Amino acid sequence: MQQHRATLGRGVSVRHGDHRLVPCARMRSGEGVGRPRLARILLGARRRASGLRLVRLRAGRFEIPALVGGPDRGVPLVMLHGFSDTKDSFVDVARSLTRTRRVILPDLPGFSEASQPIDHHYTVPSMGASLLEALRELAPCGAHLVGNSLGGAIAAWATLEHPEWVRSLTLIGAAGVPMPVPSAMQRHIEAGHNPFVVRGEEEFPAFLRFVLERMPLMPGPVMQAMARDFVVRRPMNEKILDELVADGLDLSERLSEIAVPTLLLWGDRDRLIDLSAGRVYHRLIPRARLVVMHGIGHCPQVEAPRATARRIVETMAAGEA
């Protein structure tokens, strides 16, 4: 089988034909099987501090939980997490936005608390279609879209498929295009070492340090719950990653069709999706602006939430001018 690089999942760059990978962990979750009560309490407190409440949306066979906050007026902001992350990934970004704008943070189909039918075929188009169907209830007239990693690929796909619905686009370390320069993750994999293979909960903190350049403060119970969830979710993650790899999505040929104001936000220490992928987006999207965040890794929304929020607000303003 021919092998080539593609960016998939939460920025994992893999070779088609290599199915040994275990996808990325949840960055700020604590959700899932066996989560202790204290972790649930801490997670709920974070959500309340950001003015968010939990709602449950439906799209066909999928139930899609979402965190929603802010006044019910104007064009809402939808932020999509990455591979094996959760809706809580953007909670700290939402904190400075919910005072003035409706914010919607959904789980991606197949991840976190969303439905995870084992017989569903998971691709960017299939997940994107289910998400858009669910979001029509809360954003019937359109939305500003933000996506990190896999969520970025879905956001770009949605902008191409439904340009009338998207007002602005922010892609953060996004998958969906070739990566001309191999990332650190790609080099590890090609050398026979996969940092995503976490054999036990005790290895999980080192994995997070590989994904994040700037580690946020994280209570012990939340870290422990995240580690447990990551280990438990491994079979489902492998299934979804296999299907994403087999689908081989590459949006490059259509990116010139994107006409809305577009921000490309990349950490210069992104070890999962190299900055060169951001430059591909920048070259191909006519109105794109590339902002490189220094000293930041794969998840600026976790590592520098206030700065990330400011950039998103600028892009939304351009979309409403």
N, C-alpha and C positions, 0 to 999 in steps of 0.2 A: 504494500500500500504506500502510495506517495505520502511523504511527511512534509508538513510546512507549518509555520507558526501562525497562530491566530490568538486573539485576546478573548478570553472567555471568563464566565463566572465573575467572582470578585477580583478581576484583573489577572487571573491565572493565565499565563501563556503556556500552551501545551502544544505538542505535536500530535496531529491526527494519527490515530493508531496507538497512542499511548493512553491506556485506560487504568493506570495504576494510581491516579491522582486522588487525593482527598481534598475537597474544596475548602474555601476559607471559612473562618469562624465568625460567629456573631460578635460585632464589635462593642455593643453597649447593651447587651440584652439581659441575661439572667432568666429568660423565659424558657419554658419547656418541661420535659419530663423530670420529676424529682426536685423541682426547684423548692428550696426551703422557704418557710414562711417569712423569715427575715429578708431574704432577697426580694420577695414579692412586695414587702412593705417599702423597701428602699426604692424599688423600681416605680411603685405607685407615687411615692413622694416626688420623684424626679418629674414624672408626668404632670402632677398637679402644679409644681413650681413653674412649669412652662405653659400652664393654662390649657392642658389637653385632657380630653375625655375619650373613652373607648366606645366606638360604634362598630356595628357588624354589617357589612355590605354583602350582596349576593351577586354572582354572575354564573348562570348555569349551575354546574355541579360544585362550584367553588363558593365557600364562605370566606370572605376576605375582611378580617378585622382591620380597623384603621384608627389612628389617633387623630382627633379633630379638635381644633380650638380657634379662637378669634371671632370677630364679628361676622355675621352672615351678610356681607355686602361686598361689592366689587368682585374682581376676578380672583379666585382662590389660587393658592400655591400648593402644588403637589410635589412631594419629595420622595423618591424611590431609593430604597437601600440596595445593597449589593448581594452577592452570592452568600447564602447562609447567614446573612445578617438579619436584622429585624427592623420593624418600624421605629424602634427606639433609637436607631442610629442617628436620627436627625432631631432628637428631642431638645438638645442644647441649642441647636440653631434656631429651633422654633421659639425658644424662650423670648428672644428679642423681637419676634415678628407677630405673635398672636395678639398683641395689644391693638394692632391696627389692621390686621388682615386675616382672612380665613386661611388656615393651614391644615393640610390633610397629609397624614403619614400612613400609607397602607403597607401591610405585609405583601410581599410578592407571592403569587400562587406557588404552592409547594414548599414554602418556608415558614418558620416560626409558628404562629397560631393559625395561619391560613390552612384551608383544606389541602390534603396531600394524597390525592388518589394515586395509587401505585400504578394503575393502568393508563394514566394520562401520559401523553407525549409532550415533554417540556422543551420548548424552544422559545426564542425571543418573541416571534410572532404570536405563538399560542398564549404565552403569559401576558404579552401586551394586550391582546384582544380581550382576555378575561378582565384585566385591570381596567381597561377603558370602559367596558360594559358596567363594571361595578361603580366606577367613578362618575358616571353620567348622573347618578342620583344626587351627588353633592356638588358637581360642577357641570351642569347641563349646557352652559353656554361657553365653556372653555376654561383653560387653566394655564398658569405658568408652570413649566415642568423643570424639575431638577432630578438628576440621577447620578448615583455613584456606582462605578464599576459595571456589574450586570444591569443595575438599574439605569445607568447611563445609556447602555445599548438599547434598552427598552424605551427610554425617553426619546432617543434619536429616531428609533423605528416609528414611534407614535407620531412624531413630528412629520415624518415623511408620509405616513399613511393617512393622517388626519390634520393637514396643515391649517384648516380653518378653525380647529379647536385649540391649537397651541399658540399662546401669545408671546412667550419667550422660552428660551431653552438654556439650561445650565448643565454642563457635563463635567463631572468631577472624577478624574482618573477613570474615564469611561472605557469599557470594552466596546467591541463592534467594528474595529478596523485593524489592519495588520500592524505589527509592531516592528519597525525597521531595525531598531537596536534591541537586542535581547535584554530583558530585565534580569535583575539578580535572581529572581525566581526561575526564569528560563535557564540560566546558567547552572543553577543548582540541579535542576532536573536533568539537564544534559550530562552533568557529571555523575549522575546516578544517586543523587541525594534529594529527596523531596521534603522540604520543610513542612508541608501540609500533612505529612503522615505523623499524627500525634497518637502515640501508642497508649498513653495514659494521661489522666488528669494532671499529673505533676509536670508534664511537658508543655502544657497549654500556655503558661506565662511566657515562655521563650518564643512560642509561636506568635503571640501577640506582639512581642517586641520586634519580630521580623516584619510584621505587617505595618505597625505604627512606629514612626520615628519619635514621636512625642507622646509618651504614655500618659493618659489622664489618670487622675486619682480614681481608684476603684475599690470599694469596700470588699473585704475578703469574701463575705457570703455571695456577692454578685459574681466575683471571679470564679468561685467554686461552682456556682450554678452554671455559668457559661461553659466551663470545662466539661462538666457532666453532659450538658446538652450537645456539645460538639462531638463527643465520643458516641453518644446514642444516635445522633443524626447521620453518622457516617454512611450507612448503606443508602439512604435516600439521597444524600449529597452526591454519592458516586453515580447513582442512576441518572440524576438530572445533569451532572457534568458530562457523562457519556453521551447523552442526547444532544446537549449543546454542541459538543465536539463534532458529532456526526452531522449535525445540521450545517455547520461550517459557515455561519452568517458572516458576511462582509458587506458593510454598508457603503463602502468607498464610492462605488459607481453612482450612487444616488445622492450623495451629500450636497452636491451643487444645487439641488432642489430646495434646500432649507433656506427660507427667506426671513425668518423671524430673528430678532436680536439674539445672539448666541454667545455665551461665556464658556470658555474652556478653562477649568480650574485644576491645576496639577501641582502636586508636591514634588519638589526636586529630589526628594529622597524616596520616591515611590519605587519600591522594590518588586511590585507585582506587575504593574503596567507602566512600562518605561515612558518617559516624557516624549519620546519619539512618536508614540501613538497620538499624543496630543497635538504634535506638529502636523500629523496627517490630517486630523480633523481641521486644524487651523488653515491648512492649505486648501482644503476642499469645500469648506462652508463659506460662502461669500461674505457674510456679515459677522464672522466669528472674531472674538477677541480672546487671546490666550494670556492668562495670568499664571505665573509660576510662583508658588509659595515656598519660600526658602526655609529649609529645616523641617519640612513637613513630609510625611510619608503618604500612604495610600488613601487615608481617610481624613481629609481636612475638616470634615464636619464633626469629627470626634476630637481631632488634635488642635484645631483652631476654630471653634464654633463661632465666635464673634466676628472674626475676620471673614469667615465664610458667609455669614449672614449679610454682612455689608456688601459683599460682591453680588450676592443674589438680589438684594434690594436694588442695586444699580441696574442690573439686567432687567428686572421687572419694570423699572421706571422707563427704560428705553422701549420696552414692549408696549407701554401705555401712552407714549408720547404722541 
